[in-house]
């Protein structure tokens, strides 16, 4: 959290939040098409070249003091539960940077009957959340992210996620040639094909549609699943949709 101290310093019962929105539709991965509320948190330990939520972490391009806010967990729980959707998606940024404070949030929304899904890069261990979260969608970053392999592929953490039955893996791919990297990661983690989702990188309808068409043959041949970006197809690159 050091890099963010000049912006905001959440207390022990607060989270650093970018936005809460919904009900909307989950646009990606295994829960695509389902009604969901999103809690988007601030901070990230990576800086992916194609990141479409850099407003959660990139102080060189965004005013983080304006983009982020500290919010008490009790207020976030109240806000999320006031929104009528069965699925709560916690995303970022990298949400697991705030994993300790998230324990009470997840317990509260789960006790209210909501299903909780986390979107994470798999570079931060889940800690106590491992037994509380209904599904982790882990998105290990490929070389197209322009992050060092050491930073983006934390093998001990990835093996920990792979051992959880609640985890599925989603890879952001720029071109069919990236699928060879997915092959290597899948082999090292001994991932069954049904746990692997591949999604094209893109923030326009045209880029997503073209990416899906280009990736479909290789994904289908491997027995993986192909994910679109439904929110981009429906609303373009509009925030909070």
N, C-alpha and C positions, 0 to 999 in steps of 0.2 A: 504493500500500500504506500510505500515511500514516495513513489513518483507522483502521487495524487495529494500529498499533504498540503501543497500550496493551493489546492482547490477546496476540498472538503474532507473532514475527518469524522466518519460515522462513529457513534458511540457503541457500547457493547450490545445494546438492544436496538440498533439502527442498521439499515442497509443503505448503501450508496446506489441510488436508483436513477435510471435514465427515463423510463416511461412504463406506465401500466396502461394496457389497452385491450379492448374486446368488450363483448363477445365478437370474435371474428372467426375465420377459418384457418386452421393450421395449414400452411401451404406446402410443407416439405416432409419427406420421410415417411415412416410407418404410420403416423397419425394424420396424414394429409387428408383434408376434407372434413375433419372433425371440428365441431365448435369448440373454441378455446379462448381463454383469457391469457394474456401474456404479461409476465413481469420481466422487464428488461433491466438488467443491472449494469452499473458502470464498472470500469477497470478491465484491462486485459493484460496478460503477460506475453502476448504475441502482437505482431503488427503486420498482418497479412496484406499483401499488395492489393488484392481485390476486395478487401473488406467493405461491405456495404453498411456497416454500423460503426464506422470510425468515430462518429460523434459520441460514442461511449468511452473512448480512451485516448484519442489523438489530439493532444493539446496544441500541436503545431498547425492544425487545420480548423480546430473548433474551440469555442470558449467553453471549457468544461465547467466553469463556475456557473454558467447559464444553462448548460445541458444537463447537469447532474444535480441531484438533491439528496440530502440525508432524510430518511423517513423511518419512523419507529415501526418495528415489526407489527405491533398491535394494529397500527393504522393501515398497514399494507394488507394484513389479513382481512380487516373490515372492508377495505376497498375491493379486494379480489372476490370475496364472498358475496358482495353486492351485485356482481356481474354474473348473469345467468349462463354459465357454460360448465359442462362436467369436467373439462380438462384444463389444468393450469400448467402453462409452459413457462419454465424459468430459463432465461437465456441471457445473452450479454452482447458484447463483452465476454468475459469468462466468469460465469456465475460462481464457480467453485473457489474463487479467490475469497469469497465471503461465506465459505461453507459452515463455519461454526455458528454464525448468527442465523444462517438459514435453517438450522435444525428446528428452532421453535416455529418458524414460519411453516415449514413442511408438516410438522406435527399438527398444527392448528388447521390447516386447510384439508389435510387428509382426514382428520377427525370429523370434519364437516361433510365428508363424503365425496370430496373432489379427488380426481386422479391427477397425479403430479408427474410431469415429464421435464427432464433437464436436457438442455442442449449444451454440449461442452466440447472443447478441443481434445480432451483426453490427456492434457499436459499437467493437470492438477488432480491429485487423488481425491476420491469422494469422501473419505473419512467416515464419520458416523452417518452420513446420508446414504451410504451403500445399502442399508437395510430399510430405509424409509421411502425412497423414491420408487415410484411404480415403473418408470422407464428412463434409462439414460440413452440419449442418442449421441454417440461419440463420433466426432468428426476430426480424425487425425489429419493434419495438414500435409499436403504434398509439396514437392519442390516448386510448384507454380505459385505458392504463397510467398516465395522469396525469403523465407525464414530458414535459419540454419537447421540442419537435421537434429542437432543436439537439443535445440530449443523446442522443436515441434514434435519430435518423436521420443517421448519419455517412456522407454520400453517397460520399465517396472510398473508404471502407472497404467499403461495400456494393457498389460497382462492382468492387472488387477480388475480392470473393467471387463476384459474378455471372460474372466472367471465368473462374472455376475450374469445370471440368467436374465436379468432385467435390461441388459445392454444390447443395443443394435448399433451398427457402425454405418456412418454416412460420409461419403467422400465427395468433396467438391472438385470437379474435373474441368479443365479448360479445353482439352482435346482428347481424342481417342488414344493418343500416345501415352497419356497419363495413366491409362488402365494398367500398364505394366508395373507402375509403382504400387497400385492397389493390390495387384497380384502378390507382390513381395511382402507387403504388410500383412495381407490375409494369411499367407503361408507362415510367416513368423509367429502370428498369433493363433494359428490353427483355427481360423474362423470358418464355420460352415457357410456355404453360399447363401442360405436363407437369412443370414444375419447382416448381409452386406447390401447397402443402398448406394447408388451412384447418382449424383446430381450435377447438371451442367452449371458452370459459373455464368452469371449474366444478370443484368438488372433491367433489360428491356424484353418485351414480348418476343421480338425477332431473335434475340440472342438465345433465349431459353428454348424456343421452338427449334431453332437450328441445332442447338446443342443436343437436344433430345434425339433428333433424327440422326445425328452423327454418332451418338453413343449407343443407341439401341442395339445394333448388331453385336458389338463386343460384350455388352452387358448381358444380352439374352444368351449368347453362346456360353457364358460362364455360369449361368443359372442364378445371377444376382437380380436385384430389383432396381428399377429405374425410377427416380424421383424427379418430378417437375418442380416448378416454383409457382404454385397456383396463385399466390398473392400477386406475383409479378404479372401473370397472365390476366388477372382480373383488374388490377389497379395500377399497373406499372410499378414505378419505384417509389410510390407514395409511402411515407412513414406511417407507422401505427395502423397498419391494415393487415 
